[in-house]
Amino acid sequence: MKLLSLCLGLTLVWAHVEGHHEVVTSNFDLSKISGYWYTIFLASDEMERIEENGGFRIFLKHIQPLDNSSMLLKYHKKVNGQCTEFSIVVDYTEQDGVHSAIYDGYNRYRIIESVYGEYVICHTVNFKNEKITQMMELFGRERDLNQKIKTRFEEICQEYGIPKENILDLTKVGKCSSLCFFLPKFSCY
């Protein structure tokens, strides 16, 4: 009987813990996405945009919700060998869950899914010089994520036509990139 009670208790604890990790795929609560993030993976159907010195080789630092469902995104980027902080405001559009921003062209930005305390997966479509480029981003609350989340990101990329070989693991670019979060003038990458 004690063993049965122990099993029941452990099952309830497991169910309670698992309940806090629900994947959200719509109607995102921006206040729960607010805060500090690390860029884990970048992917694109045009690799030069996310490779070193590419316009979208950027590292998310912070998300801050604004009025009217807009968001302020703070990033770091390597400019002349130095980490430079810059911000982008993404404005909510009339399309459900879609934001827009001007950065290296016009961008439509959409959160695909999130577990608020762990990760966010985003899809960006960039329009520049009559060319359309897709990008996917995986952001984590920690500097790295477990393989299950990374595999899920790879699957989503493939659903959007971005092959696995076009995914960059930014956790392997060196510890210096994470120092950009705290030392804006630190030489990174």
Backbone as a chain_set.jsonl record, in Angstrom:
{"seq": "MKLLSLCLGLTLVWAHVEGHHEVVTSNFDLSKISGYWYTIFLASDEMERIEENGGFRIFLKHIQPLDNSSMLLKYHKKVNGQCTEFSIVVDYTEQDGVHSAIYDGYNRYRIIESVYGEYVICHTVNFKNEKITQMMELFGRERDLNQKIKTRFEEICQEYGIPKENILDLTKVGKCSSLCFFLPKFSCY", "coords": {"N": [[0.822, -1.19, 0.0], [1.982, 1.222, 0.784], [3.828, 1.552, -1.25], [2.136, 1.893, -3.453], [0.922, 4.32, -2.735], [3.188, 5.97, -2.77], [3.86, 5.83, -5.508], [1.571, 7.019, -6.627], [1.782, 9.572, -5.497], [4.236, 10.475, -6.633], [3.482, 10.47, -9.32], [1.546, 12.493, -9.343], [3.147, 14.705, -8.632], [4.888, 14.756, -10.843], [3.021, 15.255, -12.893], [2.151, 17.766, -12.09], [4.52, 19.32, -12.333], [5.044, 18.964, -15.091], [2.831, 20.296, -16.107], [3.494, 22.965, -16.047], [5.012, 23.413, -18.207], [3.794, 23.813, -20.684], [3.372, 23.88, -24.157], [2.901, 26.741, -26.027], [1.113, 27.917, -28.768], [-0.377, 29.914, -29.895], [-2.143, 33.044, -29.33], [-0.313, 34.436, -27.606], [1.034, 35.42, -24.486], [2.493, 38.262, -24.074], [3.709, 39.409, -21.879], [4.766, 37.25, -20.555], [6.73, 36.462, -22.234], [8.463, 38.422, -22.051], [11.677, 39.681, -21.082], [15.06, 38.466, -20.525], [16.972, 36.796, -23.061], [18.699, 34.221, -24.902], [20.261, 33.719, -28.04], [19.986, 30.761, -29.664], [19.778, 29.037, -31.979], [19.973, 29.942, -35.431], [18.381, 30.036, -38.571], [18.06, 29.892, -42.14], [16.775, 30.334, -45.474], [18.506, 31.554, -47.07], [21.635, 31.489, -46.628], [23.825, 33.32, -46.427], [22.765, 35.538, -45.194], [22.689, 34.995, -42.481], [25.141, 34.093, -41.773], [28.533, 34.722, -40.588], [29.104, 38.192, -40.452], [26.768, 38.642, -41.828], [23.644, 40.341, -42.322], [21.61, 39.474, -40.623], [22.87, 38.109, -38.608], [22.467, 38.218, -35.702], [22.144, 38.685, -32.167], [19.777, 38.026, -29.844], [18.944, 39.858, -26.97], [17.026, 40.921, -25.164], [13.496, 41.05, -24.612], [10.83, 43.26, -24.628], [7.57, 43.957, -23.892], [5.358, 46.333, -25.403], [2.943, 49.031, -25.614], [-0.188, 48.371, -27.304], [0.305, 45.762, -28.204], [2.817, 45.713, -29.364], [6.406, 45.109, -29.532], [9.595, 45.653, -28.03], [12.682, 44.775, -29.138], [15.836, 43.946, -28.086], [19.062, 43.697, -29.312], [22.357, 42.304, -29.979], [25.114, 42.809, -32.111], [27.86, 42.105, -34.202], [29.984, 44.647, -35.087], [32.471, 46.044, -36.872], [34.255, 44.39, -35.434], [33.437, 44.7, -32.805], [31.035, 44.246, -30.19], [27.874, 45.53, -30.582], [25.065, 47.138, -29.334], [21.676, 47.245, -30.337], [18.291, 48.253, -31.039], [15.062, 47.058, -32.022], [11.803, 47.851, -32.886], [8.977, 45.951, -33.023], [5.968, 46.054, -34.549], [2.57, 45.327, -33.908], [0.46, 43.785, -36.266], [-2.553, 43.732, -38.296], [-2.949, 41.113, -38.891], [-3.423, 38.123, -37.193], [-1.221, 37.505, -34.595], [1.008, 38.347, -36.014], [3.776, 40.452, -36.45], [5.44, 43.481, -37.527], [8.422, 44.996, -38.846], [11.024, 47.35, -39.573], [14.082, 46.543, -40.634], [17.04, 46.06, -42.129], [15.602, 45.883, -44.482], [12.092, 45.201, -45.055], [10.202, 43.483, -42.615], [8.251, 40.668, -41.686], [7.224, 39.277, -38.757], [6.79, 36.51, -36.691], [5.789, 34.733, -33.838], [6.171, 31.343, -33.417], [6.024, 29.175, -31.572], [6.139, 28.623, -27.999], [7.528, 27.843, -24.816], [7.151, 29.489, -22.126], [9.06, 29.877, -19.986], [11.291, 28.634, -20.998], [11.885, 28.536, -23.923], [11.575, 30.213, -27.148], [10.325, 30.077, -30.409], [10.7, 31.613, -33.484], [9.543, 32.978, -36.613], [10.68, 34.721, -39.365], [10.033, 36.745, -42.132], [11.741, 38.328, -44.593], [11.758, 41.137, -46.677], [13.547, 42.471, -49.181], [14.935, 44.518, -51.595], [13.308, 43.429, -53.657], [13.559, 40.752, -53.096], [12.781, 37.822, -51.293], [13.338, 36.491, -48.144], [13.451, 33.821, -45.868], [13.654, 33.319, -42.368], [14.427, 31.569, -39.376], [14.326, 31.531, -35.848], [15.652, 30.426, -32.772], [15.273, 30.964, -29.47], [16.504, 30.935, -26.137], [15.989, 30.77, -22.581], [18.166, 30.071, -21.162], [21.719, 29.6, -21.832], [21.954, 27.417, -23.494], [19.946, 24.757, -24.87], [17.916, 21.786, -24.371], [18.216, 18.721, -26.282], [15.772, 17.814, -27.29], [14.195, 20.109, -27.678], [15.775, 21.409, -29.583], [15.613, 19.57, -31.682], [12.897, 19.779, -32.237], [12.862, 22.403, -33.223], [14.368, 22.037, -35.577], [12.574, 20.405, -36.998], [10.427, 22.191, -37.38], [11.695, 24.105, -38.971], [12.108, 22.577, -41.299], [9.437, 22.197, -42.036], [8.895, 24.731, -42.969], [10.42, 24.802, -45.201], [13.155, 25.113, -44.88], [16.207, 23.639, -44.921], [17.921, 21.242, -42.77], [20.71, 21.555, -42.882], [20.974, 24.263, -43.099], [20.873, 25.423, -40.653], [22.254, 27.22, -38.064], [24.181, 26.665, -35.232], [24.448, 28.637, -32.646], [25.401, 28.388, -30.133], [27.842, 27.366, -30.273], [29.656, 29.217, -31.159], [31.467, 30.312, -29.545], [32.298, 31.413, -26.252], [32.461, 34.095, -26.037], [30.408, 35.443, -27.387], [28.214, 35.421, -25.657], [29.089, 37.177, -23.745], [28.576, 39.582, -24.882], [26.131, 40.356, -23.969], [26.552, 41.635, -21.598], [28.764, 43.264, -21.767], [28.962, 45.724, -23.745], [30.986, 46.826, -25.442], [32.784, 44.847, -25.787], [35.051, 42.789, -27.543], [33.834, 40.481, -29.719], [32.823, 37.156, -30.862]], "CA": [[0.0, 0.0, 0.0], [2.874, 2.374, 0.818], [4.399, 1.686, -2.592], [1.085, 2.458, -4.294], [0.805, 5.737, -2.356], [4.378, 6.646, -3.268], [3.721, 5.957, -6.973], [0.536, 8.018, -6.892], [2.351, 10.876, -5.149], [5.22, 10.845, -7.654], [2.749, 10.764, -10.552], [0.94, 13.82, -9.188], [4.231, 15.691, -8.695], [5.325, 14.814, -12.238], [1.969, 15.928, -13.663], [2.165, 19.176, -11.709], [5.699, 19.933, -12.948], [4.837, 18.97, -16.538], [1.802, 21.269, -16.444], [4.08, 24.293, -16.149], [5.831, 23.458, -19.414], [2.923, 23.643, -21.83], [3.758, 24.577, -25.375], [1.908, 27.718, -26.468], [1.26, 28.134, -30.212], [-1.193, 31.058, -30.327], [-2.584, 33.911, -28.234], [0.835, 34.542, -26.716], [1.04, 36.421, -23.437], [3.785, 38.929, -24.26], [4.354, 39.669, -20.587], [5.502, 36.039, -20.175], [7.88, 36.371, -23.143], [9.33, 39.523, -21.64], [12.858, 39.35, -20.303], [16.338, 38.182, -21.183], [17.009, 35.599, -23.901], [19.923, 33.9, -25.644], [20.028, 33.154, -29.363], [20.524, 29.403, -29.691], [19.877, 28.647, -33.394], [19.451, 30.755, -36.524], [18.256, 29.265, -39.804], [17.569, 30.716, -43.237], [16.871, 29.763, -46.82], [19.602, 32.292, -47.697], [22.63, 31.374, -45.559], [24.7, 34.494, -46.263], [22.11, 36.528, -44.33], [22.881, 34.667, -41.066], [26.53, 33.733, -41.523], [29.333, 35.81, -40.047], [28.976, 39.464, -41.175], [25.453, 38.752, -42.45], [22.772, 41.322, -41.679], [20.772, 38.857, -39.601], [23.691, 37.417, -37.601], [22.206, 39.066, -34.555], [21.935, 37.937, -30.935], [18.744, 38.626, -29.009], [19.291, 40.092, -25.57], [15.883, 41.215, -24.301], [12.19, 41.355, -25.204], [10.013, 44.081, -23.745], [6.271, 44.297, -24.487], [4.97, 47.739, -25.427], [1.507, 49.22, -25.816], [-0.791, 47.913, -28.564], [0.888, 44.462, -28.564], [4.127, 45.843, -30.001], [7.503, 44.649, -28.685], [10.93, 46.198, -28.22], [13.659, 43.695, -29.136], [17.209, 44.443, -27.972], [20.0, 42.744, -29.895], [23.771, 42.602, -30.149], [25.624, 42.456, -33.424], [29.273, 42.437, -34.388], [30.232, 45.751, -36.016], [33.903, 46.371, -36.802], [34.912, 43.594, -34.41], [32.926, 45.036, -31.479], [29.611, 44.006, -29.956], [27.105, 46.767, -30.56], [23.659, 46.915, -29.016], [20.689, 48.038, -31.062], [16.916, 47.848, -30.749], [14.067, 47.031, -33.097], [10.421, 47.795, -32.434], [8.116, 45.186, -33.919], [4.601, 46.522, -34.352], [1.517, 44.351, -34.163], [-0.307, 44.04, -37.483], [-3.93, 43.259, -38.229], [-2.919, 39.66, -38.987], [-3.287, 37.547, -35.864], [0.082, 37.006, -34.201], [2.07, 38.811, -36.907], [4.342, 41.776, -36.2], [6.253, 43.966, -38.639], [9.526, 45.874, -38.441], [11.989, 47.751, -40.587], [15.471, 46.248, -40.301], [17.651, 45.419, -43.297], [14.442, 45.625, -45.325], [10.815, 45.102, -44.332], [10.104, 42.156, -42.032], [7.066, 40.148, -40.991], [7.792, 38.519, -37.649], [5.723, 35.772, -36.008], [6.175, 33.709, -32.877], [5.586, 30.057, -33.801], [5.654, 28.488, -30.34], [6.957, 28.962, -26.842], [7.322, 27.464, -23.426], [7.595, 30.805, -21.676], [10.244, 29.856, -19.142], [12.371, 27.877, -21.614], [12.279, 28.878, -25.284], [10.658, 30.815, -28.119], [10.682, 29.852, -31.809], [10.125, 32.68, -34.31], [9.69, 32.931, -38.069], [10.777, 36.057, -39.945], [10.106, 36.843, -43.59], [12.38, 39.603, -44.918], [11.567, 41.623, -48.042], [14.592, 43.455, -49.453], [15.316, 44.592, -53.007], [12.469, 42.5, -54.4], [13.922, 39.389, -52.738], [12.143, 37.358, -50.061], [14.179, 35.55, -47.402], [12.874, 33.293, -44.644], [14.576, 33.014, -41.279], [13.858, 31.009, -38.155], [15.159, 31.815, -34.695], [15.363, 29.716, -31.535], [15.797, 31.704, -28.332], [16.359, 30.217, -24.876], [16.219, 31.514, -21.339], [19.52, 29.675, -20.774], [22.675, 29.685, -22.947], [21.769, 26.252, -24.36], [18.677, 24.064, -24.65], [18.034, 20.344, -24.527], [18.146, 18.219, -27.657], [14.365, 17.684, -27.696], [13.766, 21.418, -28.202], [16.539, 21.643, -30.812], [15.026, 18.712, -32.712], [11.609, 20.405, -32.589], [13.2, 23.541, -34.073], [14.759, 21.485, -36.885], [11.338, 19.958, -37.654], [9.679, 23.379, -37.81], [12.434, 24.668, -40.11], [11.814, 21.758, -42.479], [8.055, 22.507, -42.429], [8.94, 26.007, -43.674], [11.28, 24.669, -46.367], [14.553, 25.412, -44.562], [16.833, 22.347, -44.615], [18.707, 21.12, -41.545], [22.072, 22.073, -43.08], [20.922, 25.725, -43.062], [20.682, 25.821, -39.258], [23.503, 27.539, -37.377], [24.166, 26.508, -33.786], [25.205, 29.767, -32.13], [25.995, 28.055, -28.843], [29.191, 26.887, -30.554], [30.49, 30.27, -31.741], [32.418, 30.771, -28.531], [31.71, 32.034, -25.067], [32.529, 35.548, -26.156], [29.142, 36.017, -27.848], [27.331, 35.653, -24.527], [29.577, 38.35, -23.029], [27.975, 40.762, -25.501], [24.967, 40.748, -23.192], [26.913, 42.421, -20.427], [29.871, 44.162, -22.072], [28.651, 46.165, -25.103], [32.152, 47.165, -26.271], [33.694, 43.707, -25.756], [35.296, 42.199, -28.855], [33.151, 39.186, -29.676], [32.71, 36.203, -31.962]], "C": [[0.871, 1.262, 0.0], [3.487, 2.631, -0.551], [3.388, 2.307, -3.548], [0.909, 3.947, -4.002], [1.988, 6.544, -2.871], [4.284, 6.866, -4.775], [2.691, 7.013, -7.336], [1.068, 9.415, -6.609], [3.347, 11.356, -6.187], [4.548, 11.199, -8.975], [2.127, 12.154, -10.486], [1.986, 14.92, -9.252], [4.696, 15.852, -10.119], [4.307, 15.563, -13.083], [1.941, 17.41, -13.35], [3.335, 19.909, -12.366], [5.519, 20.023, -14.45], [3.819, 20.023, -16.952], [2.339, 22.675, -16.612], [4.894, 24.463, -17.427], [4.988, 23.267, -20.668], [3.404, 24.484, -22.996], [2.599, 25.468, -25.807], [2.164, 27.994, -27.942], [0.387, 29.263, -30.751], [-1.6, 31.851, -29.087], [-1.499, 34.06, -27.166], [0.65, 35.674, -25.717], [2.415, 37.085, -23.471], [4.478, 39.235, -22.939], [5.157, 38.456, -20.117], [6.708, 35.8, -21.083], [8.897, 37.45, -22.79], [10.54, 39.009, -20.877], [14.061, 39.036, -21.159], [16.303, 36.841, -21.899], [18.397, 35.439, -24.505], [19.526, 33.353, -27.007], [20.751, 31.812, -29.425], [20.801, 28.978, -31.132], [19.357, 29.773, -34.275], [19.393, 29.855, -37.749], [17.699, 30.175, -40.889], [17.641, 29.953, -44.553], [17.916, 30.508, -47.649], [20.71, 32.436, -46.642], [23.484, 32.625, -45.357], [24.085, 35.563, -45.372], [22.375, 36.272, -42.844], [24.315, 34.229, -40.74], [27.289, 34.944, -40.988], [29.32, 37.001, -41.0], [27.667, 39.598, -41.955], [24.567, 39.693, -41.66], [21.923, 40.757, -40.556], [21.563, 37.953, -38.655], [23.63, 38.285, -36.354], [21.82, 38.191, -33.364], [20.917, 38.663, -30.07], [19.229, 38.729, -27.569], [18.035, 40.168, -24.706], [14.637, 41.489, -25.131], [11.392, 42.137, -24.174], [8.696, 44.392, -24.446], [6.002, 45.791, -24.381], [3.453, 47.827, -25.574], [1.082, 48.67, -27.173], [-0.154, 46.629, -29.091], [2.169, 44.564, -29.377], [5.191, 45.334, -29.027], [8.774, 45.403, -29.036], [11.903, 45.032, -28.083], [15.049, 44.32, -29.087], [18.156, 43.333, -28.42], [21.433, 43.213, -29.727], [24.188, 42.091, -31.508], [27.088, 42.872, -33.489], [29.387, 43.517, -35.461], [31.683, 46.172, -35.827], [34.61, 45.668, -35.649], [34.429, 43.836, -32.993], [31.452, 44.66, -31.383], [28.907, 45.345, -29.813], [25.655, 46.424, -30.267], [22.785, 47.808, -29.889], [19.307, 47.47, -30.765], [16.059, 47.908, -31.995], [12.694, 46.999, -32.435], [9.638, 47.016, -33.483], [6.674, 45.546, -33.559], [3.608, 45.429, -34.702], [0.765, 44.747, -35.428], [-1.732, 43.54, -37.293], [-4.018, 41.741, -38.403], [-2.63, 39.085, -37.617], [-1.887, 36.987, -35.631], [1.253, 37.487, -35.036], [2.478, 40.231, -36.526], [5.138, 42.199, -37.425], [7.329, 44.903, -38.088], [10.358, 46.222, -39.656], [13.375, 47.471, -40.017], [16.059, 45.495, -41.48], [16.574, 44.996, -44.295], [13.186, 45.651, -44.477], [10.671, 43.66, -43.847], [8.728, 41.893, -41.447], [7.593, 39.115, -39.999], [6.652, 37.824, -36.908], [6.321, 34.767, -35.042], [5.431, 32.43, -33.265], [5.125, 29.298, -32.564], [6.603, 28.893, -29.218], [6.564, 28.111, -25.647], [7.97, 28.631, -22.692], [8.887, 30.801, -20.86], [11.44, 29.169, -19.765], [12.818, 28.412, -22.97], [11.166, 29.581, -26.052], [11.201, 30.487, -29.507], [9.943, 30.885, -32.646], [10.421, 32.449, -35.778], [9.679, 34.362, -38.583], [10.819, 35.919, -41.462], [10.606, 38.247, -43.896], [12.159, 39.908, -46.401], [12.589, 42.724, -48.277], [14.968, 43.373, -50.924], [14.608, 43.532, -53.85], [12.839, 41.034, -54.173], [13.275, 39.044, -51.397], [13.038, 36.297, -49.428], [13.439, 35.123, -46.144], [13.97, 33.038, -43.62], [13.789, 32.457, -40.11], [14.856, 31.277, -37.033], [14.69, 30.963, -33.514], [16.064, 30.468, -30.414], [15.544, 30.897, -27.056], [16.589, 31.126, -23.694], [17.617, 31.217, -20.795], [20.412, 29.729, -22.012], [22.579, 28.512, -23.91], [20.459, 25.588, -23.972], [18.877, 22.566, -24.85], [17.787, 19.919, -25.976], [16.712, 18.094, -28.157], [13.862, 18.998, -28.308], [14.49, 21.721, -29.508], [15.986, 20.812, -31.96], [13.689, 19.281, -33.166], [11.843, 21.601, -33.509], [13.563, 23.07, -35.482], [13.524, 21.037, -37.674], [10.535, 21.142, -38.185], [10.374, 24.022, -39.002], [12.104, 23.894, -41.383], [10.386, 21.989, -42.967], [7.988, 23.801, -43.242], [9.903, 25.974, -44.869], [12.737, 25.016, -46.137], [15.224, 24.106, -44.145], [17.718, 22.408, -43.366], [20.111, 21.704, -41.691], [22.128, 23.602, -43.083], [20.645, 26.26, -41.659], [22.055, 26.038, -38.637], [23.301, 27.413, -35.872], [25.053, 27.599, -33.197], [25.727, 29.537, -30.714], [27.443, 27.621, -29.028], [30.101, 27.96, -31.151], [31.466, 30.846, -30.731], [31.708, 31.478, -27.405], [31.65, 33.546, -25.189], [31.181, 36.149, -26.555], [28.19, 36.27, -26.689], [27.806, 36.831, -23.679], [29.016, 39.633, -23.627], [26.785, 41.251, -24.697], [25.328, 41.741, -22.099], [28.0, 43.454, -20.706], [29.728, 44.665, -23.506], [29.863, 46.443, -25.98], [33.164, 46.014, -26.312], [33.848, 43.131, -27.164], [34.793, 40.768, -28.857], [33.274, 38.402, -30.973], [34.073, 35.681, -32.273]], "O": [[0.562, 2.241, -0.679], [3.649, 3.779, -0.964], [3.746, 3.156, -4.364], [0.764, 4.746, -4.927], [1.821, 7.665, -3.352], [4.589, 7.952, -5.268], [2.91, 7.812, -8.246], [0.835, 10.34, -7.387], [3.312, 12.521, -6.584], [4.984, 12.115, -9.672], [2.175, 12.906, -11.459], [1.746, 15.962, -9.861], [4.886, 16.98, -10.574], [4.675, 16.409, -13.897], [1.731, 18.228, -14.244], [3.156, 21.004, -12.9], [5.813, 21.065, -15.037], [3.929, 20.588, -18.04], [1.698, 23.502, -17.261], [5.408, 25.549, -17.694], [5.432, 22.62, -21.617], [3.79, 25.643, -22.838], [1.463, 25.011, -25.937], [3.297, 28.274, -28.333], [0.412, 29.538, -31.951], [-1.427, 31.4, -27.954], [-1.742, 33.839, -25.98], [0.17, 36.753, -26.065], [3.388, 36.533, -22.957], [5.705, 39.312, -22.887], [6.121, 38.606, -19.367], [7.602, 35.025, -20.742], [10.057, 37.38, -23.197], [10.453, 38.037, -20.126], [14.08, 39.304, -22.361], [15.697, 35.88, -21.425], [19.164, 36.397, -24.605], [18.557, 32.601, -27.115], [21.969, 31.739, -29.259], [21.925, 28.604, -31.467], [18.414, 30.473, -33.908], [20.262, 29.004, -37.94], [16.958, 31.115, -40.601], [18.459, 29.048, -44.723], [18.183, 30.14, -48.794], [20.716, 33.389, -45.863], [23.83, 32.954, -44.222], [24.804, 36.412, -44.845], [22.302, 37.194, -42.032], [24.658, 34.02, -39.576], [26.755, 36.053, -40.942], [29.501, 36.841, -42.207], [27.482, 40.579, -42.675], [24.729, 39.825, -40.447], [21.554, 41.482, -39.633], [20.974, 37.116, -37.97], [24.582, 38.981, -35.999], [21.252, 37.11, -33.523], [21.162, 39.78, -29.615], [19.84, 37.805, -27.031], [17.975, 39.555, -23.64], [14.708, 42.079, -26.209], [11.285, 41.742, -23.012], [8.703, 45.032, -25.497], [6.371, 46.433, -23.398], [2.77, 46.806, -25.65], [1.904, 48.523, -28.078], [-0.083, 46.431, -30.304], [2.567, 43.591, -30.019], [4.915, 45.15, -27.841], [9.004, 45.749, -30.194], [11.949, 44.375, -27.042], [15.4, 45.128, -29.946], [18.063, 42.191, -27.969], [21.69, 44.366, -29.378], [23.687, 41.078, -31.994], [27.49, 43.873, -32.896], [28.945, 43.331, -36.595], [32.074, 46.605, -34.743], [35.452, 46.257, -34.97], [34.96, 43.237, -32.058], [30.713, 44.742, -32.364], [29.308, 46.188, -29.011], [25.086, 45.522, -30.882], [23.11, 48.968, -30.145], [19.178, 46.339, -30.296], [16.301, 48.704, -32.902], [12.457, 46.205, -31.524], [9.63, 47.363, -34.664], [6.23, 45.365, -32.425], [3.787, 44.698, -35.676], [0.468, 45.924, -35.63], [-2.07, 42.989, -36.246], [-5.051, 41.145, -38.095], [-1.69, 39.514, -36.948], [-1.424, 36.113, -36.363], [2.387, 37.077, -34.791], [1.631, 41.098, -36.308], [5.472, 41.366, -38.267], [7.175, 45.511, -37.029], [10.391, 45.483, -40.64], [13.789, 48.09, -39.036], [15.609, 44.393, -41.794], [16.625, 43.909, -44.87], [13.213, 46.072, -43.32], [10.98, 42.723, -44.583], [8.121, 42.754, -40.81], [8.32, 38.195, -40.373], [5.665, 38.462, -36.54], [7.25, 34.036, -35.388], [4.21, 32.438, -33.421], [3.988, 28.831, -32.501], [7.693, 29.421, -29.443], [5.408, 27.715, -25.498], [9.195, 28.741, -22.647], [9.729, 31.677, -21.056], [12.504, 29.114, -19.149], [13.997, 28.712, -23.156], [9.997, 29.552, -25.67], [12.402, 30.606, -29.751], [8.725, 31.027, -32.543], [11.411, 31.814, -36.141], [8.769, 35.129, -38.27], [11.546, 35.086, -42.004], [9.981, 39.235, -43.511], [12.349, 39.048, -47.261], [12.518, 43.785, -47.657], [15.28, 42.299, -51.439], [15.232, 42.834, -54.649], [12.471, 40.171, -54.97], [13.228, 39.87, -50.486], [13.443, 35.335, -50.08], [12.868, 35.954, -45.437], [15.069, 32.598, -43.959], [12.636, 32.825, -39.882], [16.069, 31.253, -37.242], [13.491, 30.8, -33.287], [17.289, 30.594, -30.405], [14.502, 30.258, -26.912], [17.295, 32.129, -23.791], [18.182, 32.021, -20.053], [19.911, 29.886, -23.125], [23.073, 28.6, -25.034], [19.927, 25.822, -22.886], [19.876, 22.131, -25.423], [17.224, 20.667, -26.775], [16.469, 18.257, -29.353], [13.184, 18.99, -29.336], [13.881, 22.237, -30.445], [15.9, 21.294, -33.089], [13.384, 19.266, -34.358], [11.102, 21.793, -34.473], [13.107, 23.65, -36.467], [13.441, 21.265, -38.881], [10.024, 21.102, -39.305], [9.709, 24.442, -39.948], [11.849, 24.494, -42.427], [10.138, 21.981, -44.173], [7.122, 23.949, -44.104], [10.169, 27.011, -45.478], [13.486, 25.198, -47.097], [14.856, 23.522, -43.125], [18.193, 23.471, -42.967], [20.647, 22.281, -40.744], [23.216, 24.177, -43.07], [20.233, 27.409, -41.495], [22.913, 25.156, -38.677], [22.367, 27.984, -35.31], [26.278, 27.494, -33.244], [26.417, 30.392, -30.159], [28.191, 27.518, -28.055], [31.202, 27.648, -31.603], [32.211, 31.775, -31.043], [30.644, 32.068, -27.593], [30.86, 34.196, -24.504], [30.842, 37.247, -26.112], [27.428, 37.236, -26.723], [27.003, 37.428, -22.962], [28.982, 40.665, -22.956], [26.459, 42.438, -24.735], [24.516, 42.585, -21.719], [28.14, 44.42, -19.956], [30.325, 44.081, -24.41], [29.757, 46.298, -27.198], [34.275, 46.185, -26.814], [32.864, 43.006, -27.893], [35.27, 39.937, -28.085], [33.743, 38.891, -32.001], [34.228, 34.856, -33.173]]}, "num_chains": 1, "name": "protein.A"}
